[in-house]
Amino acid sequence: MHSIWKGTLSFGLVNIPVKLHAATEDKNIKFRSLDKNTNAPIQYKKVSSETGDEVAKEDIVKAYEYGKNQFVILEDEELEELKEKNDEKSVDVIDFVNLDDIDPIYFNRSYYLSPDSGGSKAYALLRQCINNTNKIAVAKVTIRSKENLAVIRVFENTLMMESIFYPDEVRPASDVPGVPEETNLSAKEIKTAEMLIEQLTTTFDPSAYVDNYRLSVDELLQKKLAEEKDIAKPTGKPTEQVTDLMSALQASIDKSKKSKKKEDTKKKRVKKAT
């Protein structure tokens, strides 16, 4: 498992060199869009909404839209300066709280923390203390230039860090339309529903749940491949892309030679004819 970055986990005067690893992965099956007439992949170009012309990478700038078609431009140098100021790779513990105090709506992404060179003992100490006190740590960490709020807990003998949303990033539940305030429910209705919940109650086993749609799509793909059915290949010749400067120069020279040779041949024919 490769690490995303190396840094320091600090609580009090204790500093633990750690490595950060992604704890989850996206298993969704990704599709490409093809031209159904030629089976060639569709390319998406960046074009100006005003002229419709394609815009070169070096001519694209970042901007924030503060009003309808009103922008404030941010230069790459300005953003890079801010990035350098806020790119310290450290996990700073602020508080220790009870896990039950944090509603699951705040949880965002999960990461594993592993000890880096020389950090094993301090790592084990923090893990043991979190287990003994049944607490979790609240910390701040910068990931990809964004300062995140996070919690650190123990998961299967490994310290896990989960980034959580700031309070102003969670939309108020009171804004959800159509939610009933109070509804007259009979005691019989409530008792029957509670009995159903009791019958469906079990011990949580993650392995019992699967993504049936993804498995069905994968099964369909494997079947098509095995039967060599609906296999798409571009009907035209692939476009050669010259990416190397020397290759581009050589191609230009060769093209110039061919053009000159044709022109000389044409001149000779005209001369003979006269």
N, C-alpha and C positions, 0 to 999 in steps of 0.2 A: 504494500500500500504506500504510494508515494505521498510526500508531504507537500502541503500548500505553501507553508512558510515556516521558518524557524524564528523563535523569539523567547521571551521570558514571561513566566507566570509569577506574579508577585503578590504576596499577602503579608502585611506587616513588614518585617525586615527579612523575610524569607523570599529568596529569588530562585525560581526553578527554571532551568533551560528546557524548553519544550519544543515539540514539533506539532504542527496542526495538520490533521487529515480529514478529508470529507467523509462523513459517516454514512451518507446516503448517495444513491445514484438514480438517474432517470432511466427507467426501463422502457419508456414509450417507444414504439416502433415508428421511425421517422420516414416520411415519404418524400420523393422528389416529384416535381411537376414536369410533364413531358408534352411536347407538341404531338398531338395524336396523329398528325399527318406524316411526320418524319421520325417520331420517337426520339427527337433530340431534346436534351434538358433545356428547360426555360431559364433564361438569365434575367436577373433583375438589375437594372441600371439606375443610377442616381441621376435624376434629371431635374432641371429647374421647373418649378410649377408655373413660372411666368412665360418662359420661352419654349419649354419642352426640350431644350438641348441637354445633352449629357454633360455633367459637371465633373471636371477632373478632381482627383483626391486633394491636390494641393490648393484647390480653390474653394474647398468646403470648410466653413468655420462653425464653431459651436455657439448657440444662442439660446436664451431663455425667453419664452413667449409670455410676457406679463399682461398682455391684452390681445384682443383679436388683431392678428397681423402686426403686432407691435413687439419688437424684440430688443433685448440688450445683448450685445456680443461679448463673449468671453474668449480671450486669446489663449492659445495653448500654453504660452509662457506663464500666464497668470494662474492657470489651473495647475501647472507643473509645480509652481512655487508653493501653492497651497498643499499639494500632494506631499511635497518634501517635508513640510511642517507637520503634517498629520499622518506620516507613514511610519511612525515608530512601532515596531513589531513587539508589542508587549500586552499582556493580559493583566490588568490591575484590579485586584479584588477590592471592592468598596465595602460590602456588607455580607453578613451571613443571615439567611432567612429560612423559614420553613417552606418546603416545596408546595404544600397545600395553599400557601398564601398567593401563589401566582396562578391565575386562570390560564388554561391551555391556549386561549386566543392570542396570548402574547408570544407564544413560541413560533420561531421562524425556521432556522436551519440548524442542523446538527453536525458537530465536528468531534472527532476523537483527538485527545491530547496524549502524546507519548513523551516520555522523558528523553531529552537530548543528552549528549555526553556529560557525565558528572552530575546528572540531576535525578538519578534513580532513588536515592534515599529520601530526599526532600519530597519527591513525587509520592512515594509510598507513605510518608508522614501525612501529607495533606489528604490522601485517599482514606487513610485509617481514621483521621479526625472527622472527616465528613461522614463516614459510616457510623462512628461512635456517637456523634452528636445528632445524627439524623437531620443535618442541615444541608443547605446548598449555598454556594457562593454567588453573589451578584458582582459582576465585573464589567469593565469597559475594555473594548478591544478594537483596534483599527484593522479592517479587512478591505483591501482594494480601495484605500484612501477614504473609506467611510467609517466614521466612529460608530461602533455598535454597542448596544447594551447586551449583556450575555449572562447566563447562569452556568455554573460548573457543578456537576454532580457525578456520582459514580454509576457506571453502567457496566455490568459484568466484569468487575475488577479493573475497569479502565476509566480514567477521568474523561468525562464528556462535557464539551462546551456547546451550549445551544444559544444562538443569537436570538434576542427577543425584541419585539417592537417597542418603541417608545410610546408612552401614553397618547401623545397627539397623533400617532400613526394608526391608532385603533379607532374605528368609527363608532360613535355612540349607538347602542342598541335601540335607544329611544327614537332614532331616525328611521327605523324599519317601519314601512307602512303596513297597515292592516292587522297589526298584532292586537288581539282582544285583551282588554283590561281584566274584566271579570266575567265569567260565564257560569250560569246556573247548571251545575252538574249534580246528578242524583247520586246518593250513596251507593246504589247498585252499580251504576256506570263506573264509578271510581274503583269499587271492589273488584269488578270483573277485569278492568284494565290492569290493576295491580297483580291479579292472579296470573294474567298473561305474561306480565313482565317477570314474575317469579319463575314461571315455566321456562322462559327463554334465558334466564340468568345462568351463566357458566363461568368457568375460569378462563381468563383471556389467554388464548394461544395464537400468536401471530401467524404461525405456519398453517393455521386452519383457513386462512383467507387468501384467495388468489385473484388475480386480475383476469377474469374469464374472457373479456374482450381481447386483451393483448394475446392470450394463449390461442384464441380462435384465429386471429389474424396471422399469427406465426404458423399455425397449422396449415392455413390456406396457402401461405407463401411456400412452405416446404412441399406441399402437394403439387403446386404449379411448377416448381423447380424440378421435382422428380419426374413429372409428366412432360417437361419441357413445353409447357402450355403458357401462352401469352408472354413469351420471352421477347422483350423489346430491345432492338438495336437500332441506332441511328441509321437512316437510309443514305444520308450524304456522307461525304468524306470529312473526317475530323479536321477542324481548323487548326493549322499549325500556329502556335504562339511563340514568338521569338522573345525570350526573356533575358538572354545574355547579351551584354553590350557588344562583345566581339562577334557574336553570331549575327547580330543585327547589322553591324558594319560590313561583315563578309557577305551577307545576303544582299546588301545594297550594292556592293562592288560587283557581285555576280550579275545582278539585274542590269546594272549599267553596262557591263561588257556585252550582254546579250542584246541589249537595245542598240548599242553602238555597232555591233556586228550586223544586225538587221539593216541598220541605216546605211552602212558601207555597201552591203550587198545590193540594196535598192539603188544606190547611186551608180554602182557599176552597171546594173541592168539598164538604167536610163542612159548612161554614157554610150553603151554598146548600141542601143536603139537609135541614137542620134548619129 
